[in-house]
Amino acid sequence: MILFAASLVAAVVQRYLAVLVAIWASGEADGRTVFAEVGVAATDVDPDVLFAEAARAYWWPVSALFRRLARRVREGDFALAGRIAIRALQLQVLAMLFQVIALLVAIVSIAGSLA
């Protein structure tokens, strides 16, 4: 029973990370599209206003992560968002592997107790 619960927790974590990565990716793509349609160059946008407006859209814990990301980008670390997305993807894969292993062990355990 504990292994099924652990597998469920891993599934929830994996899905949460997948949603975060999908949101980040679609937000970036949508932003580029909107800028292109409106005819605004990235250099014409005030980054402080952009970050402040984007921060209003997020709930905790993503809002805390976004504020940290915005602060680091203002400091010149433009690759941080990509590194965070890659780490989230890696955590998602680890959660999925843990979920599969826990589920298989639970199934084998139950099958062994029934035999």
N, CA, C and O atoms as a GROMACS GRO file, in nm:
protein
  460
    1MET      N    1   0.082  -0.120   0.000
    1MET     CA    2   0.000   0.000   0.000
    1MET      C    3   0.086   0.126   0.000
    1MET      O    4   0.054   0.225  -0.066
    2ILE      N    5   0.196   0.122   0.075
    2ILE     CA    6   0.285   0.237   0.083
    2ILE      C    7   0.348   0.264  -0.054
    2ILE      O    8   0.366   0.379  -0.093
    3LEU      N    9   0.382   0.157  -0.127
    3LEU     CA   10   0.442   0.176  -0.259
    3LEU      C   11   0.343   0.238  -0.358
    3LEU      O   12   0.382   0.319  -0.442
    4PHE      N   13   0.216   0.201  -0.347
    4PHE     CA   14   0.116   0.264  -0.433
    4PHE      C   15   0.103   0.412  -0.400
    4PHE      O   16   0.090   0.495  -0.490
    5ALA      N   17   0.106   0.446  -0.271
    5ALA     CA   18   0.099   0.587  -0.231
    5ALA      C   19   0.221   0.663  -0.281
    5ALA      O   20   0.209   0.776  -0.330
    6ALA      N   21   0.340   0.603  -0.269
    6ALA     CA   22   0.462   0.666  -0.318
    6ALA      C   23   0.455   0.686  -0.469
    6ALA      O   24   0.499   0.789  -0.521
    7SER      N   25   0.399   0.589  -0.538
    7SER     CA   26   0.384   0.600  -0.684
    7SER      C   27   0.287   0.713  -0.719
    7SER      O   28   0.309   0.785  -0.816
    8LEU      N   29   0.183   0.727  -0.641
    8LEU     CA   30   0.087   0.835  -0.664
    8LEU      C   31   0.152   0.972  -0.642
    8LEU      O   32   0.130   1.063  -0.721
    9VAL      N   33   0.229   0.985  -0.536
    9VAL     CA   34   0.299   1.111  -0.509
    9VAL      C   35   0.395   1.144  -0.623
    9VAL      O   36   0.402   1.258  -0.668
   10ALA      N   37   0.468   1.044  -0.670
   10ALA     CA   38   0.560   1.066  -0.782
   10ALA      C   39   0.485   1.108  -0.907
   10ALA      O   40   0.533   1.192  -0.984
   11ALA      N   41   0.367   1.052  -0.929
   11ALA     CA   42   0.287   1.089  -1.046
   11ALA      C   43   0.242   1.234  -1.036
   11ALA      O   44   0.244   1.306  -1.136
   12VAL      N   45   0.202   1.277  -0.918
   12VAL     CA   46   0.158   1.415  -0.899
   12VAL      C   47   0.274   1.511  -0.922
   12VAL      O   48   0.258   1.612  -0.990
   13VAL      N   49   0.390   1.480  -0.867
   13VAL     CA   50   0.508   1.565  -0.885
   13VAL      C   51   0.545   1.573  -1.033
   13VAL      O   52   0.575   1.680  -1.085
   14GLN      N   53   0.542   1.458  -1.099
   14GLN     CA   54   0.578   1.455  -1.241
   14GLN      C   55   0.481   1.539  -1.323
   14GLN      O   56   0.525   1.614  -1.410
   15ARG      N   57   0.353   1.529  -1.296
   15ARG     CA   58   0.254   1.607  -1.372
   15ARG      C   59   0.270   1.757  -1.345
   15ARG      O   60   0.258   1.838  -1.437
   16TYR      N   61   0.297   1.794  -1.220
   16TYR     CA   62   0.316   1.934  -1.184
   16TYR      C   63   0.435   1.992  -1.260
   16TYR      O   64   0.426   2.102  -1.316
   17LEU      N   65   0.546   1.919  -1.263
   17LEU     CA   66   0.663   1.966  -1.336
   17LEU      C   67   0.635   1.976  -1.486
   17LEU      O   68   0.681   2.070  -1.552
   18ALA      N   69   0.560   1.880  -1.539
   18ALA     CA   70   0.526   1.885  -1.682
   18ALA      C   71   0.442   2.007  -1.714
   18ALA      O   72   0.463   2.071  -1.817
   19VAL      N   73   0.350   2.041  -1.626
   19VAL     CA   74   0.266   2.159  -1.648
   19VAL      C   75   0.351   2.286  -1.643
   19VAL      O   76   0.334   2.375  -1.727
   20LEU      N   77   0.443   2.295  -1.546
   20LEU     CA   78   0.528   2.414  -1.535
   20LEU      C   79   0.611   2.433  -1.661
   20LEU      O   80   0.620   2.544  -1.714
   21VAL      N   81   0.672   2.327  -1.709
   21VAL     CA   82   0.756   2.337  -1.830
   21VAL      C   83   0.670   2.376  -1.950
   21VAL      O   84   0.712   2.458  -2.031
   22ALA      N   85   0.551   2.319  -1.961
   22ALA     CA   86   0.463   2.353  -2.073
   22ALA      C   87   0.419   2.499  -2.066
   22ALA      O   88   0.413   2.567  -2.169
   23ILE      N   89   0.390   2.548  -1.946
   23ILE     CA   90   0.350   2.688  -1.930
   23ILE      C   91   0.465   2.780  -1.970
   23ILE      O   92   0.444   2.877  -2.042
   24TRP      N   93   0.586   2.750  -1.922
   24TRP     CA   94   0.701   2.834  -1.957
   24TRP      C   95   0.723   2.837  -2.107
   24TRP      O   96   0.746   2.942  -2.165
   25ALA      N   97   0.716   2.719  -2.169
   25ALA     CA   98   0.742   2.711  -2.312
   25ALA      C   99   0.635   2.785  -2.392
   25ALA      O  100   0.667   2.859  -2.484
   26SER      N  101   0.509   2.766  -2.357
   26SER     CA  102   0.403   2.833  -2.432
   26SER      C  103   0.404   2.983  -2.407
   26SER      O  104   0.374   3.060  -2.498
   27GLY      N  105   0.436   3.025  -2.286
   27GLY     CA  106   0.443   3.168  -2.256
   27GLY      C  107   0.549   3.238  -2.338
   27GLY      O  108   0.529   3.348  -2.389
   28GLU      N  109   0.662   3.173  -2.351
   28GLU     CA  110   0.772   3.231  -2.430
   28GLU      C  111   0.732   3.238  -2.577
   28GLU      O  112   0.756   3.340  -2.643
   29ALA      N  113   0.672   3.132  -2.628
   29ALA     CA  114   0.631   3.130  -2.769
   29ALA      C  115   0.520   3.232  -2.794
   29ALA      O  116   0.522   3.302  -2.895
   30ASP      N  117   0.424   3.240  -2.703
   30ASP     CA  118   0.315   3.337  -2.719
   30ASP      C  119   0.368   3.480  -2.714
   30ASP      O  120   0.322   3.566  -2.789
   31GLY      N  121   0.464   3.504  -2.627
   31GLY     CA  122   0.523   3.638  -2.618
   31GLY      C  123   0.590   3.679  -2.748
   31GLY      O  124   0.575   3.793  -2.792
   32ARG      N  125   0.662   3.588  -2.807
   32ARG     CA  126   0.727   3.619  -2.936
   32ARG      C  127   0.623   3.650  -3.044
   32ARG      O  128   0.639   3.742  -3.123
   33THR      N  129   0.516   3.570  -3.045
   33THR     CA  130   0.411   3.590  -3.145
   33THR      C  131   0.344   3.725  -3.128
   33THR      O  132   0.323   3.798  -3.225
   34VAL      N  133   0.309   3.758  -3.004
   34VAL     CA  134   0.243   3.886  -2.978
   34VAL      C  135   0.334   4.002  -3.015
   34VAL      O  136   0.289   4.098  -3.078
   35PHE      N  137   0.461   3.995  -2.977
   35PHE     CA  138   0.554   4.102  -3.012
   35PHE      C  139   0.564   4.118  -3.163
   35PHE      O  140   0.567   4.230  -3.214
   36ALA      N  141   0.569   4.006  -3.236
   36ALA     CA  142   0.580   4.011  -3.382
   36ALA      C  143   0.453   4.069  -3.444
   36ALA      O  144   0.461   4.149  -3.538
   37GLU      N  145   0.335   4.030  -3.393
   37GLU     CA  146   0.208   4.079  -3.448
   37GLU      C  147   0.191   4.229  -3.424
   37GLU      O  148   0.141   4.302  -3.510
   38VAL      N  149   0.232   4.273  -3.307
   38VAL     CA  150   0.216   4.414  -3.272
   38VAL      C  151   0.326   4.499  -3.336
   38VAL      O  152   0.311   4.620  -3.352
   39GLY      N  153   0.434   4.435  -3.371
   39GLY     CA  154   0.544   4.507  -3.432
   39GLY      C  155   0.634   4.574  -3.330
   39GLY      O  156   0.696   4.677  -3.357
   40VAL      N  157   0.641   4.514  -3.212
   40VAL     CA  158   0.724   4.569  -3.106
   40VAL      C  159   0.851   4.486  -3.098
   40VAL      O  160   0.846   4.363  -3.092
   41ALA      N  161   0.964   4.554  -3.098
   41ALA     CA  162   1.092   4.485  -3.081
   41ALA      C  163   1.118   4.464  -2.933
   41ALA      O  164   1.070   4.541  -2.850
   42ALA      N  165   1.191   4.360  -2.900
   42ALA     CA  166   1.222   4.331  -2.760
   42ALA      C  167   1.295   4.447  -2.693
   42ALA      O  168   1.283   4.467  -2.572
   43THR      N  169   1.369   4.524  -2.771
   43THR     CA  170   1.442   4.637  -2.714
   43THR      C  171   1.350   4.753  -2.679
   43THR      O  172   1.389   4.842  -2.604
   44ASP      N  173   1.226   4.753  -2.732
   44ASP     CA  174   1.130   4.859  -2.702
   44ASP      C  175   1.052   4.835  -2.573
   44ASP      O  176   0.978   4.922  -2.528
   45VAL      N  177   1.067   4.717  -2.514
   45VAL     CA  178   0.989   4.680  -2.397
   45VAL      C  179   1.070   4.706  -2.270
   45VAL      O  180   1.187   4.668  -2.261
   46ASP      N  181   1.006   4.773  -2.174
   46ASP     CA  182   1.070   4.798  -2.045
   46ASP      C  183   1.067   4.667  -1.965
   46ASP      O  184   0.959   4.620  -1.929
   47PRO      N  185   1.183   4.605  -1.937
   47PRO     CA  186   1.184   4.476  -1.869
   47PRO      C  187   1.120   4.480  -1.731
   47PRO      O  188   1.060   4.381  -1.688
   48ASP      N  189   1.131   4.593  -1.660
   48ASP     CA  190   1.070   4.601  -1.528
   48ASP      C  191   0.918   4.593  -1.537
   48ASP      O  192   0.854   4.525  -1.456
   49VAL      N  193   0.860   4.660  -1.636
   49VAL     CA  194   0.715   4.655  -1.655
   49VAL      C  195   0.674   4.515  -1.700
   49VAL      O  196   0.575   4.461  -1.651
   50LEU      N  197   0.750   4.456  -1.791
   50LEU     CA  198   0.720   4.322  -1.839
   50LEU      C  199   0.722   4.221  -1.725
   50LEU      O  200   0.630   4.140  -1.712
   51PHE      N  201   0.826   4.224  -1.641
   51PHE     CA  202   0.836   4.131  -1.529
   51PHE      C  203   0.727   4.156  -1.426
   51PHE      O  204   0.672   4.060  -1.370
   52ALA      N  205   0.695   4.281  -1.401
   52ALA     CA  206   0.590   4.313  -1.303
   52ALA      C  207   0.454   4.261  -1.350
   52ALA      O  208   0.377   4.206  -1.271
   53GLU      N  209   0.425   4.278  -1.478
   53GLU     CA  210   0.297   4.229  -1.531
   53GLU      C  211   0.293   4.077  -1.533
   53GLU      O  212   0.190   4.016  -1.500
   54ALA      N  213   0.403   4.015  -1.570
   54ALA     CA  214   0.406   3.868  -1.572
   54ALA      C  215   0.395   3.812  -1.431
   54ALA      O  216   0.329   3.710  -1.412
   55ALA      N  217   0.457   3.875  -1.334
   55ALA     CA  218   0.452   3.827  -1.196
   55ALA      C  219   0.310   3.828  -1.141
   55ALA      O  220   0.277   3.746  -1.055
   56ARG      N  221   0.228   3.917  -1.190
   56ARG     CA  222   0.089   3.923  -1.142
   56ARG      C  223   0.009   3.801  -1.182
   56ARG      O  224  -0.093   3.771  -1.120
   57ALA      N  225   0.053   3.729  -1.285
   57ALA     CA  226  -0.022   3.613  -1.335
   57ALA      C  227   0.004   3.486  -1.254
   57ALA      O  228  -0.076   3.393  -1.260
   58TYR      N  229   0.113   3.480  -1.180
   58TYR     CA  230   0.152   3.356  -1.114
   58TYR      C  231   0.103   3.348  -0.970
   58TYR      O  232   0.096   3.449  -0.900
   59TRP      N  233   0.071   3.226  -0.927
   59TRP     CA  234   0.041   3.197  -0.786
   59TRP      C  235   0.164   3.136  -0.725
   59TRP      O  236   0.256   3.096  -0.795
   60TRP      N  237   0.166   3.130  -0.593
   60TRP     CA  238   0.274   3.065  -0.523
   60TRP      C  239   0.265   2.915  -0.550
   60TRP      O  240   0.152   2.865  -0.554
   61PRO      N  241   0.370   2.841  -0.568
   61PRO     CA  242   0.511   2.870  -0.552
   61PRO      C  243   0.577   2.923  -0.679
   61PRO      O  244   0.694   2.962  -0.677
   62VAL      N  245   0.503   2.924  -0.790
   62VAL     CA  246   0.562   2.970  -0.915
   62VAL      C  247   0.596   3.119  -0.907
   62VAL      O  248   0.694   3.164  -0.967
   63SER      N  249   0.516   3.195  -0.834
   63SER     CA  250   0.545   3.339  -0.822
   63SER      C  251   0.680   3.364  -0.757
   63SER      O  252   0.753   3.454  -0.798
   64ALA      N  253   0.714   3.285  -0.656
   64ALA     CA  254   0.844   3.300  -0.591
   64ALA      C  255   0.957   3.264  -0.687
   64ALA      O  256   1.060   3.332  -0.693
   65LEU      N  257   0.938   3.158  -0.761
   65LEU     CA  258   1.037   3.117  -0.860
   65LEU      C  259   1.051   3.224  -0.969
   65LEU      O  260   1.162   3.255  -1.012
   66PHE      N  261   0.939   3.281  -1.012
   66PHE     CA  262   0.944   3.384  -1.116
   66PHE      C  263   1.015   3.509  -1.066
   66PHE      O  264   1.094   3.568  -1.140
   67ARG      N  265   0.989   3.551  -0.943
   67ARG     CA  266   1.057   3.669  -0.890
   67ARG      C  267   1.208   3.648  -0.887
   67ARG      O  268   1.285   3.738  -0.920
   68ARG      N  269   1.250   3.528  -0.847
   68ARG     CA  270   1.394   3.496  -0.846
   68ARG      C  271   1.449   3.498  -0.989
   68ARG      O  272   1.557   3.552  -1.013
   69LEU      N  273   1.375   3.440  -1.081
   69LEU     CA  274   1.417   3.438  -1.220
   69LEU      C  275   1.429   3.580  -1.274
   69LEU      O  276   1.529   3.613  -1.340
   70ALA      N  277   1.330   3.664  -1.248
   70ALA     CA  278   1.332   3.802  -1.298
   70ALA      C  279   1.451   3.879  -1.240
   70ALA      O  280   1.516   3.956  -1.311
   71ARG      N  281   1.478   3.859  -1.112
   71ARG     CA  282   1.592   3.928  -1.049
   71ARG      C  283   1.723   3.887  -1.115
   71ARG      O  284   1.809   3.971  -1.142
   72ARG      N  285   1.739   3.757  -1.139
   72ARG     CA  286   1.863   3.708  -1.199
   72ARG      C  287   1.878   3.754  -1.344
   72ARG      O  288   1.989   3.783  -1.388
   73VAL      N  289   1.767   3.761  -1.418
   73VAL     CA  290   1.774   3.809  -1.557
   73VAL      C  291   1.813   3.957  -1.558
   73VAL      O  292   1.893   3.999  -1.642
   74ARG      N  293   1.758   4.034  -1.466
   74ARG     CA  294   1.797   4.176  -1.456
   74ARG      C  295   1.945   4.190  -1.428
   74ARG      O  296   2.009   4.287  -1.471
   75GLU      N  297   2.002   4.092  -1.355
   75GLU     CA  298   2.145   4.095  -1.323
   75GLU      C  299   2.230   4.044  -1.439
   75GLU      O  300   2.353   4.048  -1.430
   76GLY      N  301   2.167   3.997  -1.548
   76GLY     CA  302   2.242   3.956  -1.666
   76GLY      C  303   2.249   3.806  -1.691
   76GLY      O  304   2.315   3.764  -1.786
   77ASP      N  305   2.183   3.724  -1.610
   77ASP     CA  306   2.186   3.579  -1.628
   77ASP      C  307   2.072   3.537  -1.719
   77ASP      O  308   1.967   3.492  -1.672
   78PHE      N  309   2.091   3.551  -1.850
   78PHE     CA  310   1.984   3.526  -1.946
   78PHE      C  311   1.959   3.378  -1.972
   78PHE      O  312   1.857   3.343  -2.030
   79ALA      N  313   2.049   3.290  -1.931
   79ALA     CA  314   2.033   3.147  -1.954
   79ALA      C  315   1.964   3.076  -1.838
   79ALA      O  316   1.941   2.955  -1.844
   80LEU      N  317   1.930   3.150  -1.732
   80LEU     CA  318   1.872   3.087  -1.613
   80LEU      C  319   1.741   3.016  -1.644
   80LEU      O  320   1.720   2.904  -1.596
   81ALA      N  321   1.653   3.077  -1.721
   81ALA     CA  322   1.524   3.015  -1.752
   81ALA      C  323   1.543   2.880  -1.821
   81ALA      O  324   1.473   2.784  -1.790
   82GLY      N  325   1.636   2.874  -1.913
   82GLY     CA  326   1.665   2.748  -1.981
   82GLY      C  327   1.719   2.643  -1.887
   82GLY      O  328   1.682   2.526  -1.895
   83ARG      N  329   1.808   2.684  -1.797
   83ARG     CA  330   1.863   2.588  -1.698
   83ARG      C  331   1.754   2.537  -1.606
   83ARG      O  332   1.752   2.419  -1.572
   84ILE      N  333   1.663   2.625  -1.564
   84ILE     CA  334   1.554   2.582  -1.476
   84ILE      C  335   1.464   2.483  -1.549
   84ILE      O  336   1.423   2.382  -1.492
   85ALA      N  337   1.432   2.512  -1.675
   85ALA     CA  338   1.347   2.421  -1.752
   85ALA      C  339   1.413   2.285  -1.770
   85ALA      O  340   1.346   2.182  -1.761
   86ILE      N  341   1.543   2.284  -1.795
   86ILE     CA  342   1.614   2.157  -1.812
   86ILE      C  343   1.616   2.079  -1.681
   86ILE      O  344   1.598   1.957  -1.681
   87ARG      N  345   1.636   2.148  -1.569
   87ARG     CA  346   1.633   2.080  -1.439
   87ARG      C  347   1.495   2.026  -1.409
   87ARG      O  348   1.481   1.915  -1.357
   88ALA      N  349   1.392   2.103  -1.442
   88ALA     CA  350   1.255   2.056  -1.419
   88ALA      C  351   1.226   1.932  -1.503
   88ALA      O  352   1.161   1.839  -1.456
   89LEU      N  353   1.273   1.932  -1.626
   89LEU     CA  354   1.256   1.813  -1.711
   89LEU      C  355   1.328   1.692  -1.653
   89LEU      O  356   1.274   1.581  -1.655
   90GLN      N  357   1.448   1.713  -1.601
   90GLN     CA  358   1.522   1.602  -1.541
   90GLN      C  359   1.451   1.550  -1.416
   90GLN      O  360   1.444   1.429  -1.394
   91LEU      N  361   1.399   1.642  -1.334
   91LEU     CA  362   1.323   1.599  -1.216
   91LEU      C  363   1.197   1.524  -1.257
   91LEU      O  364   1.157   1.428  -1.191
   92GLN      N  365   1.136   1.568  -1.364
   92GLN     CA  366   1.017   1.499  -1.414
   92GLN      C  367   1.050   1.356  -1.454
   92GLN      O  368   0.975   1.264  -1.424
   93VAL      N  369   1.161   1.338  -1.523
   93VAL     CA  370   1.203   1.203  -1.564
   93VAL      C  371   1.233   1.117  -1.441
   93VAL      O  372   1.193   1.000  -1.437
   94LEU      N  373   1.301   1.172  -1.343
   94LEU     CA  374   1.330   1.097  -1.221
   94LEU      C  375   1.202   1.058  -1.147
   94LEU      O  376   1.190   0.946  -1.097
   95ALA      N  377   1.107   1.149  -1.140
   95ALA     CA  378   0.979   1.119  -1.075
   95ALA      C  379   0.906   1.009  -1.150
   95ALA      O  380   0.845   0.921  -1.089
   96MET      N  381   0.911   1.014  -1.282
   96MET     CA  382   0.846   0.910  -1.361
   96MET      C  383   0.912   0.774  -1.340
   96MET      O  384   0.844   0.673  -1.328
   97LEU      N  385   1.046   0.773  -1.337
   97LEU     CA  386   1.116   0.647  -1.314
   97LEU      C  387   1.084   0.591  -1.175
   97LEU      O  388   1.061   0.471  -1.160
   98PHE      N  389   1.083   0.678  -1.074
   98PHE     CA  390   1.048   0.633  -0.940
   98PHE      C  391   0.906   0.579  -0.936
   98PHE      O  392   0.880   0.477  -0.872
   99GLN      N  393   0.816   0.646  -1.005
   99GLN     CA  394   0.677   0.601  -1.009
   99GLN      C  395   0.666   0.462  -1.070
   99GLN      O  396   0.598   0.376  -1.015
  100VAL      N  397   0.733   0.440  -1.182
  100VAL     CA  398   0.727   0.310  -1.249
  100VAL      C  399   0.789   0.202  -1.162
  100VAL      O  400   0.732   0.093  -1.150
  101ILE      N  401   0.904   0.229  -1.103
  101ILE     CA  402   0.970   0.129  -1.019
  101ILE      C  403   0.885   0.097  -0.897
  101ILE      O  404   0.867  -0.021  -0.864
  102ALA      N  405   0.832   0.198  -0.829
  102ALA     CA  406   0.748   0.174  -0.712
  102ALA      C  407   0.624   0.095  -0.749
  102ALA      O  408   0.584   0.006  -0.675
  103LEU      N  409   0.564   0.126  -0.861
  103LEU     CA  410   0.445   0.054  -0.904
  103LEU      C  411   0.476  -0.091  -0.938
  103LEU      O  412   0.400  -0.181  -0.901
  104LEU      N  413   0.588  -0.116  -1.006
  104LEU     CA  414   0.626  -0.253  -1.039
  104LEU      C  415   0.658  -0.334  -0.914
  104LEU      O  416   0.617  -0.450  -0.903
  105VAL      N  417   0.730  -0.275  -0.821
  105VAL     CA  418   0.760  -0.345  -0.696
  105VAL      C  419   0.633  -0.376  -0.620
  105VAL      O  420   0.619  -0.485  -0.563
  106ALA      N  421   0.539  -0.282  -0.617
  106ALA     CA  422   0.412  -0.304  -0.548
  106ALA      C  423   0.334  -0.418  -0.613
  106ALA      O  424   0.276  -0.502  -0.544
  107ILE      N  425   0.333  -0.420  -0.747
  107ILE     CA  426   0.260  -0.526  -0.818
  107ILE      C  427   0.323  -0.662  -0.793
  107ILE      O  428   0.253  -0.760  -0.768
  108VAL      N  429   0.456  -0.666  -0.799
  108VAL     CA  430   0.526  -0.793  -0.772
  108VAL      C  431   0.503  -0.838  -0.629
  108VAL      O  432   0.485  -0.957  -0.603
  109SER      N  433   0.503  -0.744  -0.535
  109SER     CA  434   0.478  -0.776  -0.395
  109SER      C  435   0.338  -0.833  -0.375
  109SER      O  436   0.320  -0.932  -0.304
  110ILE      N  437   0.241  -0.772  -0.438
  110ILE     CA  438   0.103  -0.822  -0.424
  110ILE      C  439   0.088  -0.956  -0.492
  110ILE      O  440   0.023  -1.046  -0.438
  111ALA      N  441   0.148  -0.972  -0.610
  111ALA     CA  442   0.140  -1.100  -0.682
  111ALA      C  443   0.208  -1.211  -0.600
  111ALA      O  444   0.160  -1.324  -0.597
  112GLY      N  445   0.319  -1.178  -0.536
  112GLY     CA  446   0.388  -1.277  -0.453
  112GLY      C  447   0.307  -1.318  -0.331
  112GLY      O  448   0.310  -1.434  -0.291
  113SER      N  449   0.235  -1.225  -0.273
  113SER     CA  450   0.154  -1.257  -0.155
  113SER      C  451   0.029  -1.335  -0.192
  113SER      O  452  -0.028  -1.405  -0.108
  114LEU      N  453  -0.017  -1.324  -0.318
  114LEU     CA  454  -0.134  -1.399  -0.362
  114LEU      C  455  -0.099  -1.541  -0.404
  114LEU      O  456  -0.186  -1.628  -0.406
  115ALA      N  457   0.027  -1.565  -0.437
  115ALA     CA  458   0.066  -1.698  -0.487
  115ALA      C  459   0.081  -1.799  -0.377
  115ALA      O  460   0.113  -1.914  -0.403
   0.00000   0.00000   0.00000
